[in-house]
Amino acid sequence: MIVSISCKAQTYPLRSYFERPENSYLKDTNNEFQYYKGIWKGEWNGKIMYIYIEKIEHKYESYLKEYRDVLIARFKVTNLSGSILFDNTSLPDDDVKIEGMRFRKQDDKYSLVYSDKDLCGRSGTILINFTDSSKTQLQWKYMQSENWINKDCFYHDWAPADVPQPLPNNIILVKQ
């Protein structure tokens, strides 16, 4: 007699705010991410930002020891005349600079992490949420982490006004 045992990780909705067993799966069971996916556009300080948001399914998060559906984002920033200032839209999924974490329980915003090794390790947290019932406007709030730059950084000795600012702190993005 042959016995076959199949072990499958437990699946939970994205908004599960309790401790889960290792190798569990936080799945977008309610298809919430469909509204975030796509191209978003906004203007700030004489710049235009395009955010390209995608959903990645069943991504293993080693530090959490679980699988998750997450949002990732790539961006392109131009000046008003169209010259490209920043562009990471061709990066592979594993190297994106913006990766989603989770929905926050306290305010229902989705949090993402920004990490940019090309800008001397600049990093921060991004919170996004819809501002309208049609889900065509997205509030974006970026909070930069302390950015300790060492002497090897190309902008180490630059004046603060000249330091690259790839992302806006606060902007409304419109779905394209």
Phi, psi and omega in degrees: 000127180253130180248128179248126179245128179248122179257126180232136180295148178285142180253136180229154175294158180307322185269047176264112187252049179218164179294136181240156179291158177304147179066016174288170185229116173272108188250145176284066185293335181261009180054039179291328184290341181302329182285336180275332185296142177129195181255132179237148184223143176204160179242142175202139176045046178074018180234155174241130180246134173245125178247130179249108185254133178229160176257133173247127181263143171057044179278131179277124176257100188297324181291337178260345183058045177209165177260149181213150162274132182224163171262143170236158181218143171242157180216155173228135179236130177236164168275177185294339178270001174099355178292134183282126178261319178217141178204112176236028184288346181261004180291144175291160183307323182287347183244013180299156182266346179233121180226137181288156179242294186189167169278136178277135182292321188289332183220008174066016178272149177268131182256140178232159177245135176251129177216121187231095180292338178286344177245046174061035176080020177304140182207168178174183180246141178239133175245133178231147175200156181281146180253355182221156183291338179278354177058045177247357176234131185239121174282131182238126176229118181251127177242106183289138175282166173305131182243089178282110182259135179268176185293344179281348181291135184297337179250024183305316185259012181284154173292146182308324181291339182265354181292135182302135177239088185285336185233144176283152177285322184210125184202153170258125178257144181246133180292135182264000000 
